Amino acid sequence: MAKDDAVYRVTFINQDKVIEVFVKHVYQSDIWGFIQLEGFIFGQRSELLVDPGEEKVKQLFNEVKSSFIPTQAILRIDEVERSGVAKLSEAKGNVTPFPSVPSPRRD
C-alpha cells in the first residue's frame, strides 16, 4: 500500500465519549500539544442500514477540513488496510485521559 493510500484509525476521548474515526492524514500539529487529523473517511450513503453511532460522528465532523486533538486525549492511532465504521461510545471502565501536569508553584 502506497503512503498516499494509507488509512489511519484514530481513537480519542472528547467530553466523556470515546470517538473512533478513520482519516487519510495524521500529523504532529504546529500547535504544540495537538495532533492534526485531515481527510475524514465515512461509509457510503448508499447503504440501506444506517448506523446511529456513525451518523453522530458524521454530524460532529460535518464539513471539518482539519481537526486538532489534544495529544493527551489520543488513546490510539493505527494504520489499517481499509476504513471501517466510525464509532461514538461512552467512556467507561479504565479509560481516562492522561493527567495534566500542574504548573510549578511560584512563591
C-alpha positions, 0 to 999 in steps of 0.5 A, spaced: 500 500 500 502 506 497 503 512 503 498 516 499 493 510 500 494 509 507 488 509 512 489 511 519 484 509 525 484 514 530 481 513 537 480 519 542 476 521 548 472 528 547 467 530 553 466 523 556 465 519 549 470 515 546 470 517 538 473 512 533 474 515 526 478 513 520 482 519 516 487 519 510 492 524 514 495 524 521 500 529 523 504 532 529 500 539 529 504 546 529 500 547 535 504 544 540 500 539 544 495 537 538 495 532 533 492 534 526 487 529 523 485 531 515 481 527 510 475 524 514 473 517 511 465 515 512 461 509 509 457 510 503 450 513 503 448 508 499 447 503 504 440 501 506 442 500 514 444 506 517 448 506 523 446 511 529 453 511 532 456 513 525 451 518 523 453 522 530 460 522 528 458 524 521 454 530 524 460 532 529 465 532 523 460 535 518 464 539 513 471 539 518 477 540 513 482 539 519 481 537 526 486 538 532 486 533 538 489 534 544 495 529 544 493 527 551 486 525 549 489 520 543 488 513 546 490 510 539 492 511 532 493 505 527 494 504 520 489 499 517 488 496 510 481 499 509 476 504 513 471 501 517 465 504 521 466 510 525 464 509 532 461 514 538 461 510 545 461 512 552 467 512 556 467 507 561 471 502 565 479 504 565 479 509 560 481 516 562 485 521 559 492 522 561 493 527 567 495 534 566 501 536 569 500 542 574 504 548 573 510 549 578 508 553 584 511 560 584 512 563 591 
